[in-house]
Structure formats: C-alpha cells, structure tokens
Amino acid sequence: MKISFPHMGTSHIAFKHLIEHLGHEVIPPPAPTSRTLDLGVKYAPEFACVPLKILLGTYLEALEKGADTIITSGGVGPCRAGLYPYLHERILKGLGYDCNIIIFEPPLYNIKDFFSKIGYILKTGGKSWRQFWREFKTAWLKLCMLDDIEILSHEIRPYEVEKGYTTRVYKECLKVIDQAQTREEIQAAKELCIEKLKNIPRDPSRNPLKIGIIGEIYVVLEPFMNMDVEVTLEEMGVATHRSIYLTQWTRQNLIVNTEGSIYKTAFPYLKKKIGGHGINSIGETILYARNGFDGVIQVAPFTCIPEIVAKSILPEVSRDLDIPVLSLTIDEQTAKAGVQTRLEAFVDLLQQKRLHGGLNYGSFSGN
Ligand code: SF4
C-alpha cells in the first residue's frame, strides 16, 4: 500500500519509520501550508473546526502525490473529533478518490477492531506480529526522542546569542533523527543532537519571562496551525512550556486515562469533562500559576466548543490566581503578522507586571 497519515508537529518522522518497516511505501504528509488550508476550506463544511479542514487538505495533497491509503485516528467523547475521520472519508469518496481509510479508534473502545486493523496492515505488508512489536518499539523510541530534542530546543532558544541559530540546528537534528534506522543509530543520533544543541552559544545572564502554552491538541502540536507561537516567543527572549507532547499524551490516554490529577486540579472551576482539552486548559493554567509562570497563552481553533467553554472560565482563574491569560482563536483568516503583534503586546504587559508587580490584568482575548 502507499500510505499517508496526518501531519502533526514532528510525529510523521516516527510514523514514517514504522509504516516503512512494516513493508509499505510511505507518502509523507506534506507540512501544511496555506494551500493545504485552502484545499480543506474548499471542501469541508464551513463550521467545521480548523483541524478538520487542515487534515482534509493534507489528505488531498497526499492523494495527489500518489497515496492510496490514509491511516488516521478516531475518538470517543463529547467533542466532534470522533466523527471527523468518517466525514473525511465521505468527502474524499464524494470527490471521487477511491482510497482506503483505516481509522484507529482508542484500543479500549474496541480492542478487537484495533488489533484486526493492525493485522490487516501486517498481512498486506508481509510482516509478522513479532516484527510489528520490534518495529513499534523502535518507532516509539524515535517518537520519544523527537519530543526530548524539541523540549531541549525550547529550553535553549530564549538564551541563544544569534537569533535563529537554535532553529537551524534543530532542523538539522530532525534530519539526523529521520535517517537513524536501528535502536543503536537512534541512540547515537540522540547523543549527537543533544551535543549540537548544547553547543549553541547562549547568554546565561538573561532572566526570561515564562509562558505556558495550552489549548486544543492539534493546534498546540502543529506549528503551522498555531502560527509558530513557541518559536516566535522564544526568539523574543521568552521561555515557553508546552502543556502537551504526543508521547506524554499517548501514555496518559491511549490505554488507560491517567489524567485524573489534572481533572482534580480543574475541579473547583469545571466539574465535568467537556471533550477535547477543555478541562486540561483550566487545570494546566492553574498549574502554571502555582509554578510561578508569568502568563499563559491559550491556542484554540475557531468553533472548538471545549476551548470556548475553557475560554469563558479562564478570566476567573486568571483573576483568582493573578496570572494573565491570552486567548488566541485560530481560523483560516488568522494571519501570522496579527498574532505576532498580539504576542508582542502580551509580552510587554507581562514585563510591566514583573517590573511593577501586584496588578491583576485578568484574561483577555487576542482577537
Ligand atoms: S477538540 Fe475542538 S478543534 Fe478538536 S475536534 Fe474537538 S471541537 Fe474540533
């Protein structure tokens, strides 16, 4: 099969490794661009949230490049995410694409279906279950490493002496990781990347502002969707901390949900799960306030109900805990320059707060 899948941050590097080693050709999902979004917007329902549109655009671009199969995830719970792969399938079939869409629901939702789909991929690739476990473990190692290297790049960038240097080194690291095939090569690549990043000239005398990034998982993880909010802030000399990484989310959600503590943290403000990452956005803001962060930025897709609910509660959290929150709602009209201006204004506000202290700025919308 010629397989493609969603583009979400850097995870495609690990998924590519897995699918290729299971005997299939991979059509790598192109990094989203404005063309991807335009394609999605053209064929998706107008009021669908922006992740549906960008994924539809990604699938269309992958099909144009020769993919005949899309592997994607479903979902359960109160938000629309679980419906999206089925809607994608209907739209693509309606457009005349005769492609195979393999939808993985969470394993505990239908374990038989989950393993029968893996079995189908193995059978068509001529691989055994033993080979699957081996390759799965290697791909997981790669995914963990991608997250580790990205976290390190975020720690280093606010201190870099030459603006843009960390990003250049980080991009080289991604190529090195992509090329590593065995567990030994992956380990060696990790050591090389850590060394490269740690050798970046830095100014340790800086005392950067600290901002936590919260919001809906796809927009948080995919830089094209969030207008590269982390790199933009870090190149302004601000330290960021992202609330979600794919490996951490998978550990906490795929088999058994272990996010109980974040629900407990959010409970005084929100007593029910509302789907997506709505409750997480509240809990994480509280944790960022308790951990001495200067501010929080919520990135939310337009029409995302869980994030709209969270946004309506965040002003109260912000007032009670004295932590400014900027909400950025992203849709197809959002422009990078506009987001940059709002970020600069927010950073300015946080600097004034740090200098003069005591002011309660509350939560405000960036739109
Ligand atoms: S969490 Fe929000 S953006 Fe994501 S699928 Fe659900 S409603 Fe859409």
Boltz pocket constraint, residues with backbone or C-beta under 6 A from the ligand:
constraints:
  - pocket:
      binder: B
      contacts: [[A, 49], [A, 50], [A, 51], [A, 79], [A, 80], [A, 81], [A, 216], [A, 275], [A, 276], [A, 277], [A, 301], [A, 303], [A, 304], [A, 305], [A, 306], [A, 307]]
      max_distance: 6.0
